Amino acid sequence: MSEQYLQFPGWDPVAISIGPLSVHWYGLMYLVGAAFALWWGNKQADRDPNWNREAWQDLLFWGFLALIIGGRLGYVFFYNFERLLADPIYLFRFGEGGMSFHGGLIGVITALVIYAKRTQRTLMSVGDFVAPLVPVGLGAGRIGNFINGELWGRVTEVPWGMVFPAEAAGDLPRHPSQLYQAFGEGLLLFLVLYWFSRKPRPVGAIGGLFLLGYGVARFMVEYFRQPDEHLGLLGLFSMGQWLSLPMVIAGALIMWLAYQGKFAAPTSTAQPAKPKGSTTQKNKKRK
């Protein structure tokens, strides 16, 4: 039966090996996301009078660090808390894998709150700047999951069903849900946010749309993704769906408040560029 369906390509999860050092594709996907955010964020900072490249790059560093820490904490606390209780050192075993987007999001929001307070910006204005830069990294991460042959979908009979080699997946065709997520949370969400942010929007609207868009995309794809074996369905929904519901509610509420004008407009904190061709009285020729 499995022969009539697509077979997982069987890529090596290790991209590069040099002696004892191994670089995994999943780790490279994080770098792809960070590189895109750096490039696109620099372009945005050049156009936005409230930002400059130095301010954005500082935020990117702390945000990326918060993403890694929050992602690991979220995975352990949301999905493997019992194992943590039995083996507290498990929290630091990054080599065994395990990152949670929702945990990473909490970490990044924490970093944004601290950054906004320290730089005298509003949280909503910082969120509006950052939101369009995130989906490409999310999509790249899901491609990394696919290359690793992990987080596969539920059993299906659709023609594009794929048989994954992992023993836990069995020999039944499954939805390649990692690719669904790469499309929905990555490419599609990026295009929507890019289109939406091209025109002036109320403060908070872009960040709110990101929360709403990701929450809806993740909630829908979870119907095709295999729930974690040790958790299964928690009532009506999977853990991913339960964690996405607050994002949908918060995103819709923030957008509604934004269009009611409830969030203050940002004040310029970037250093203005020196006008080209300007001269001082000292440099003028004496007559």
N, C-alpha and C positions, 0 to 999 in steps of 0.2 A: 504493500500500500504506500509506503513512504517514498518509493522510487518515482511515483508520478508527481511528486511535489519538489519544490526547489530545495536544494541541499545547501546548508551553510557553507560559505567558501572555506572556512577553516584557516583564517589568517592567524599568524603568530602574533599574540598580544604584545610581544616585545618588538619594538621598532628597530632599536640599535643596541648592540652588545659590544662593549669594549672591555675585555678582561672580566673582572667581577662586576663591572658597572653595566646595568641594563636600563634602557629608557623605554617605557611602555607607551603605546599609542594613546592610552587614556590620559596619561600625563601630558603628552604633546597636545592633546585637544584643549587642555586648560591653557596652555601657552598660546594656542591659536586664538582662543577667546580673549586672552589678555592683550595679545598683539593687535587684534582688531579694535578692541576698546581704546587702546592707546592711540592708534592712528585716527579713528573716527572722532574720539574725544578731543584730540588736538585740533581737528578741523572745526569742530563745534566751538571750542574755546576761542579760536581766532575770529569767529563771527559774533560771539556773545559778549557784550560789553561788561557783563557781570562776572566773566571768567577770564583766565589766562592759562597758558599751558602749564606753568609751574603749579598753580593751584589744582588743576585737574590731575596732574601726575602724582601729586601728593595724595589726593583722595584715592586714586587708583591703587597705589601701593597698600594703603591701609584697608581699603575695601577688599582687595584680593587676599590679604592675610586673614581678614575676618571671614571671608568666604570659606577658606580652607578649614579654619578652626571651627566655625559654626557648622559647616557641612559634616565634619566628623562627629562633633558632639550630637548633632541632630540625628545622625544615623544610629549612633549607639543608644541614645535615650529613647528615640521613637520606635526603633525597629529591633534592638537587641538589648533592652534594659536588663532582662533576666541574666543574660550572659555577663553583662557588666557587674552585676551583683555577685556572681560566682567568681569572676576573674577581673578585678578592677584594672589590671594592666592591659586588658584588651583594648581599652580606650586609646592607647598609644601604639597599637599594632597597625599602622597605616599600610604595611605591606600586605595585609590580608584583605585589603579593599574595604569599601563601605563609606559612601558619602551620601548625604541627604540634601536635596535642593532646598526643602523647607527650612532645615537647620542652617544651611548656608545663607538663605534669605534673612533669617533672624540675625545672623552674624553681621551681614552687610547693613541691614537697617540700623543695628546698634552703632556700627562705624559711622553711618551717615548722621545719626543723631549727635554723636560726639563731635564730628567734623563741623556740622552746621553750627553748633554752639560755640566752638572754638574760633570759627571764622566769622561769626556774627551773621550767618546766613539763615534762611528759613529752611526747615527740613523739606517742605514741599518743593521749594525751588531747586534744592539739591537733587531730590528725587526725579524731578522733571528732566534735569540735565543727564542723569545717569541712565534712566529707564531705556531709551532707545539703544544703548550700547550693550545691553545684557543678552538679548535673544540669540545673537550669533554664537556666543560662548555656550549657551544652553544647547543649541543645536549641535555644536561640535562635540560637546560632552556625550550626547546621545549616540553620535556616530562612534565615539570611543566605546560606549557600552555594546554597540553592535559588533565592532571588531573583536571585542573580548568574548562575544557569544554569551552575554549575560543579560538578565532582566528581559527575557523573551516574553512573548505573548501567550494568550490562552490557545487551547487546541481549536483548530478551525478546518473547514473544508474549502475555503476560498482558493482559487487557482494560484495565488501568490503565497500560499502557506509555505512555511519553511521548516525543515527538520534541523534542529540544532544538535550538535554532537554531545552536549553535556549529559551526563548520566541521569541527572534529575529531570531533564526535559523529555526523556524517553525517545521513542522513534516516531512520534506522532507529529504531524504538521502543525505549526503554531503561527500566530500572527507575528510578523517582524515589528513588534510594537515600538522597538527602539527607533526605527525609521519613521514611524508615525509621529513619535514625539519630536524627532529632529525636524520634521516638517512643520508641525503645529506650534511647538514651543520655540522653535528656532526661526526658520525662514518666514513662515506666515506671520508670526507675531512681530518680527522685525519689520516686514513690509507695512503692516498696519501702523506700527508706531512711527515709522519713517514718514508715511503719508500724513498721519495725524499731526506730527510735530513740525511739518513744513510751514504751517500757518500759525500765527499767534493764538495761543490758547490760554484760558484762565490758569492761574497758578495752581498746581496740584492735579490738573486734568491729565497730563501725560503720565505721571507716576501712577495715578489711579487707573488709567487704562491698562498699564502694564500688569498691575495686580489682577484686574478683572480678566484680561485676556489670557494670562498664564493660567489662572485658576480654572477658567472654563476649558481651555485646551487640555490641561492635565486631567481634569475631572472626566472629560469625555474619553480620552485615550485609556484611562484606567479600566474601562469596560473591555478593552482588548488585551490588556496586560495581565500576566499571571500574578495573582497576589503572592506576597511573600509566604513561603511554605510554612514557617513557624507562626505566622499570624493568621493567614487566610482572610476571609471576609469578616469584618467586625460589624455584625448586624447587616444592614443593607449595603454598606460601602466598604471599600478597601481602605487601608490606612492612608494611602495617597489621596483618596477622595475626601476623607475626613479632614485632612490637613489643607486641602485646596478650598474647601467651602468657606473658611474664614477669609481667604484671599478674595474670593468672588464678592462676598458681602462688603469687605473693607474697600475694595476697588470701586464698587458701585457707589458706596457712600461718599468716598473721597471725590469722585467725579461730580456727584450731585452737589456737594458742598462747594466744590471749585466753581461750578457754574452759578452758584448763589453768591459768589464773591466773598467767601468766608476766609480765604487765605491771603495774607499780605503779599504784595508784590515785592520781589527782591530789590535790594539796593546795591548799587555797583560797588564791588570791593576789589575789582581788578585794577591794576595799575594802567592808566591810560597810555597808549602809545604816543611817542613824540611825533608831532606832525612833521612830515617831510618838507624840506626846503625852508624851515623856519630859521630866522637869524635873530641874534640879539643886537641891541644897540651898540654893544662893544665891538661887534664884528663888522658893523657897517662902515663903508669907506667914508673917511672924513673929507668934507668939501672945502 
